[in-house]
Amino acid sequence: MGEHGWFDKRFMYEESFKTPLIMRWPNKIKAGSKTDAMVQNLDFAQTILDAAGCPQPKDMQGASLIPIMLSGGETPKGWRNSLYYRYYEWPGYHMVMRHDGVIMGNEKLIDFYPTGEMEYYNLSSDPKELHNRYSDPSAKYRVAALKAELDRLRKLYKSPQSEPYESKRLQKGLQILKENGPIGRKEMEKKLREAN
């Protein structure tokens, strides 16, 4: 609460992105086992279907967590080595700019795609994500690798980089920010209504 100047949990920064998942399944999950395997909330439905012995529809985007649950704390072979994140509700109630990104191991690339701003962090050397190294020449190869992975994941999840049904509202919101600087949610909503 308050990290990176925000009182919100919709960013890809570690304080809101990384959330512990605790599970209990007697006689299945080894008590006290832990793993650093990367999972997402989109894995939950497929995990429940798998546990119930139901088929998993091909259009679902997650993966069953059963292999992790039964591994005794090991990351199963073939498990994902990167995660995709996307936040798209702007301008809106929380006033968090639309962004997406990828995390691979201890590295993270965040793309605030409506404005073209990008951030790169190495969590090993900068765990609080305070030093954006996107333009650092010594990081250019790592940034390129993360960009390639981000593009792969965008295609995998069929993630659009613009929302045409909201493009006028989005453009107006960006214009309002340019003209007024940072403003609160209520003021932004008022200005958006006045613009219509």
C-alpha positions in Angstrom: 0.0 0.0 0.0 1.8 3.1 -1.3 4.7 1.4 -3.0 5.7 3.1 -6.3 3.5 6.0 -5.2 0.3 4.0 -5.6 -2.4 2.9 -3.2 -3.7 0.2 -5.5 -3.0 -3.4 -6.6 -3.4 -3.4 -10.3 0.2 -3.0 -11.4 2.8 -5.5 -12.5 5.2 -4.4 -9.7 6.0 -7.2 -7.3 4.0 -5.8 -4.4 0.8 -6.5 -6.3 1.8 -9.0 -8.9 3.4 -11.6 -6.6 0.9 -13.2 -4.4 1.4 -16.4 -2.3 -0.9 -19.3 -3.1 -1.6 -21.7 -0.3 -3.2 -25.1 -0.9 -4.3 -28.0 1.2 -5.3 -31.4 -0.2 -4.9 -34.2 2.3 -3.2 -37.4 1.0 -2.3 -35.6 -2.2 -0.2 -32.5 -1.4 2.9 -33.2 0.7 2.4 -31.2 3.9 4.9 -28.3 4.2 6.0 -28.5 0.6 6.9 -25.3 -1.2 7.7 -24.3 -4.8 8.6 -21.2 -6.7 6.8 -22.4 -9.8 5.0 -19.5 -11.5 1.2 -19.9 -11.5 -1.6 -17.6 -12.4 -5.3 -17.2 -11.4 -6.2 -18.4 -14.9 -4.8 -21.8 -13.8 -7.5 -22.3 -11.2 -10.4 -23.4 -13.4 -8.3 -26.0 -15.2 -6.9 -27.3 -11.9 -10.5 -27.8 -10.6 -11.5 -29.5 -13.8 -8.4 -31.8 -13.7 -9.0 -32.7 -10.0 -12.7 -33.5 -10.9 -11.6 -35.7 -13.8 -13.3 -33.5 -16.3 -12.0 -32.6 -19.8 -10.3 -29.2 -20.1 -11.7 -27.2 -23.0 -9.0 -26.4 -25.6 -9.8 -22.6 -25.5 -8.8 -22.3 -21.9 -5.6 -20.4 -21.4 -4.3 -21.7 -18.1 -2.7 -25.0 -17.0 -3.6 -27.5 -14.3 -1.6 -27.1 -11.1 -2.0 -30.7 -10.2 1.5 -31.6 -11.5 2.9 -28.9 -9.1 0.7 -30.0 -6.2 1.9 -33.6 -6.5 5.6 -32.8 -7.1 6.5 -32.4 -3.4 7.9 -29.0 -4.0 9.7 -29.5 -7.3 8.8 -27.6 -10.5 7.6 -30.2 -13.0 9.5 -30.6 -16.3 8.0 -28.5 -19.0 6.3 -26.1 -16.6 6.2 -22.5 -17.9 9.3 -20.3 -17.4 7.5 -17.0 -18.0 4.3 -15.3 -17.1 2.2 -12.7 -18.9 0.3 -9.9 -17.2 -2.2 -7.5 -18.7 -4.2 -4.6 -17.2 -6.6 -2.8 -19.5 -9.2 -0.9 -17.5 -8.2 2.7 -18.2 -9.4 5.4 -18.0 -11.6 4.0 -15.3 -12.2 3.9 -11.6 -8.7 3.1 -10.4 -6.8 5.3 -12.9 -4.1 2.8 -13.5 -2.6 3.1 -17.0 -3.1 0.2 -19.3 -0.1 -2.0 -19.4 1.1 -5.5 -20.0 4.4 -7.3 -19.5 6.3 -10.5 -19.0 8.3 -11.9 -16.1 11.0 -14.5 -16.7 13.0 -15.7 -13.7 14.2 -12.6 -12.0 13.6 -10.2 -14.9 10.6 -8.2 -15.8 9.5 -6.0 -18.7 6.5 -3.8 -18.4 4.9 -2.1 -21.4 2.6 0.9 -20.8 1.4 0.4 -24.4 -0.9 3.4 -24.8 2.0 5.8 -24.1 4.8 3.7 -25.5 6.7 3.8 -22.2 8.5 0.6 -21.1 10.3 -0.5 -17.9 12.9 -3.2 -17.4 13.9 -4.5 -13.9 16.3 -7.1 -12.8 14.8 -8.3 -9.5 18.1 -9.9 -8.3 19.9 -6.5 -8.2 16.8 -4.3 -7.8 14.1 -6.2 -5.8 12.1 -3.1 -5.1 12.0 -2.1 -8.8 13.2 1.4 -8.2 15.7 1.6 -11.2 14.2 1.3 -14.6 17.0 0.0 -16.8 15.0 -0.2 -20.1 17.4 2.4 -21.8 20.5 1.0 -20.1 22.9 -0.1 -23.0 24.2 -2.9 -20.8 20.7 -4.4 -20.6 19.8 -4.2 -24.3 20.2 -8.0 -25.0 18.1 -8.9 -22.0 15.4 -6.3 -22.9 15.4 -7.8 -26.5 14.9 -11.3 -25.1 12.0 -10.2 -22.9 10.4 -8.3 -25.8 10.5 -11.4 -27.9 8.9 -13.4 -25.1 6.3 -10.7 -24.5 5.4 -10.8 -28.2 5.2 -14.7 -28.1 2.8 -14.5 -25.0 0.7 -11.8 -26.6 0.1 -14.1 -29.6 -0.4 -17.1 -27.4 -3.1 -15.4 -25.4 -4.5 -13.4 -28.4 -4.0 -10.2 -26.4 -4.9 -7.0 -28.4 -2.6 -4.0 -27.9 -5.5 -1.6 -28.4 -9.2 -1.8 -27.6 -11.0 -0.3 -30.7 -14.3 -0.1 -28.9 -12.8 2.3 -26.4 -10.2 4.0 -28.5 -11.9 7.4 -28.4 -12.2 7.3 -24.6 -8.6 6.2 -24.3 -7.3 8.9 -26.6 -9.4 11.5 -24.8 -8.1 10.3 -21.4 -4.5 10.6 -22.7 -5.2 14.1 -24.0 -6.7 15.2 -20.6 -3.6 13.9 -18.8 -1.3 15.9 -21.2 -3.3 19.0 -20.7 -3.8 18.7 -16.9 -1.0 16.5 -15.6 -1.9 13.8 -13.0 -5.5 14.1 -11.9 -7.8 12.0 -9.7 -10.4 9.5 -10.8 -13.4 11.8 -10.1 -11.9 14.7 -12.0 -11.0 12.4 -15.0 -14.5 11.0 -15.1 -16.0 14.6 -15.1 -13.7 15.7 -17.9 -14.5 12.6 -19.9 -18.3 13.3 -19.5 -17.8 16.9 -20.5 -15.9 15.8 -23.6 -18.9 13.8 -24.9 
